Amino acid sequence: MDGDHFCRECDGTGWVLYRSETKDGGFEEAYRLCPEGHAPRYCMGSGSSHLRPRPATRRLGPGYYCKEHIEGIHEGRDLDEPCEAI
């Protein structure tokens, strides 16, 4: 992908949100790989050089983050913790 032109399906994350019906009739959110074949990205967390175990399903500026880290960024929390602890 070049420049600021991101995939309409995944927004450059490589993951696409879908909703799945549960046995009890409710719905849950899940992610699948991008049908356009974009490589999946993983959460950048607080900028550590280590890959995070969670999929980066949200893009914020030049970075890719998991849902929990995005919420922390918007709330102004310290994001020096791994994804599981948030």
C-alpha positions in Angstrom: 0.0 0.0 0.0 1.4 3.4 -0.9 0.8 6.8 0.6 -2.3 7.3 2.6 -4.5 5.1 0.4 -5.7 2.3 2.7 -7.9 -0.7 1.9 -11.6 -0.1 2.1 -12.1 -3.5 3.7 -9.5 -3.4 6.5 -8.2 0.2 6.7 -4.7 -1.2 6.4 -4.8 -3.4 9.5 -5.3 -6.7 7.6 -8.4 -7.5 9.8 -12.0 -7.1 8.9 -14.8 -6.9 11.6 -17.8 -9.2 11.2 -20.6 -10.1 13.5 -21.4 -13.7 14.3 -24.7 -15.0 15.8 -24.3 -17.0 19.0 -26.3 -20.1 19.9 -28.5 -18.1 22.3 -29.5 -15.6 19.5 -27.1 -12.8 20.4 -24.3 -11.4 18.4 -20.6 -11.1 19.0 -17.9 -9.2 17.2 -15.1 -11.1 15.6 -12.3 -10.5 13.1 -11.3 -12.3 9.9 -8.3 -11.8 7.6 -8.8 -9.2 4.9 -10.2 -10.6 1.7 -7.9 -8.4 -0.3 -4.9 -10.3 1.1 -3.3 -7.5 3.2 -0.9 -8.8 5.8 -2.4 -8.8 9.3 -0.8 -6.3 11.7 -0.4 -6.7 15.4 -0.8 -4.2 18.2 2.1 -1.7 18.5 1.2 -1.1 22.2 3.3 1.6 23.8 6.0 1.6 21.1 8.0 -1.3 22.5 10.0 -3.2 19.9 8.2 -6.5 20.9 5.2 -7.7 18.9 2.0 -7.8 20.9 -0.2 -10.9 20.9 -3.4 -9.1 19.9 -4.5 -8.2 16.4 -4.2 -4.5 15.5 -7.8 -3.9 14.4 -7.7 -0.1 14.7 -5.5 2.5 12.9 -4.6 5.8 14.6 -2.3 8.0 12.6 0.7 6.0 11.5 0.2 3.3 14.2 -1.9 0.2 14.5 -3.4 -0.9 17.9 -5.7 -3.3 19.5 -9.1 -2.0 20.7 -8.0 -1.8 24.3 -4.9 0.3 23.5 -7.0 2.7 21.3 -9.4 3.2 24.2 -6.5 3.9 26.5 -5.0 6.4 24.1 -8.3 8.3 23.9 -8.6 8.3 27.7 -5.0 9.5 28.1 -3.9 6.4 30.1 -0.3 5.2 30.4 0.1 2.5 27.7 3.3 1.0 28.9 1.5 -2.3 29.8 1.0 -5.3 27.6 -2.3 -5.8 25.9 -3.5 -8.6 28.2 -3.2 -6.3 31.3 -5.3 -3.5 29.9 
